[in-house]
Amino acid sequence: MIIDRIALVLTIVGALNWGSIGLFGFDLVAFLCGGQMSMLSRIIYALVGIAGLWCITLLFREREEGHAANA
């Protein structure tokens, strides 16, 4: 599903951002969007959070039949 892929990409973006904060103390989203409290940063943070919640559903879904075991 396309929503699954979008959610995974956003979750990866969030993970990379948190990794850069943890390792270097550098918030890439805030840097690129004009600070943590800018509207664009807050939208990105919210989308990443929603994507993370969506990805929780991936853990509990049954695998679709017809897909290879390694897919």
N, C-alpha and C positions, 0 to 999 in steps of 0.2 A: 504494500500500500504506500502511496506517495506521502501520506501524513507520517507514517512511520519513519521514512527516510529523512523528512524535514525535521522531525523531532530528534532523530539521532544526530543530525548535523548540528542543530542548535545545542544539544546536550554536550557534544564534543567541543563546540565553541566555548561553552560555559566551563567545561573541565579545563581547557587550555588557559582560560582567563584565570580561574582559581589557582591553577598551577603556577602561573606567572606571579600571582599575588603571594602565594606561599613561598616560592623560591627566591623571588627578587623584590617583593614588595611593590610590584608594578601592576596597576590595573589597566590593561590594554583597552578595554571597552571605554572606560572613563577618559583615557588619553585620546582615543580616536573621536569620541563624541562630545567632548567639551566638559568633562567633569561628571562625578557620580550622580549629581542631582539634575543634570540636564534631562530634558524630556526624552531625547533619543536614547540616552543611556538607560533610563528607567524603563522604556519600552523594550529594549533589548534584554535587560535583566528579567523583566516579566515574561517575555517570550521564552527565555531559557528555562525559567522556573516552570512554566506550563509544559514545555517540552519534556522536562525531567519527570513531571507527573505522568505525562502520556507514556513515557518509556517504562514506567512501572507496569503498565498493562502488558508490555511485551513479555515480561517474566511469566505471566500467568496464562498466556494464550496457548492453545493447542497448535501444533505444527500443522500447516495445511497439507493435505494429501496431494500427491503428484509432484512434490518438490523432492529433490535429491536430499539424502540424509545430511550432506555437508553444506547445503545451501543456506 
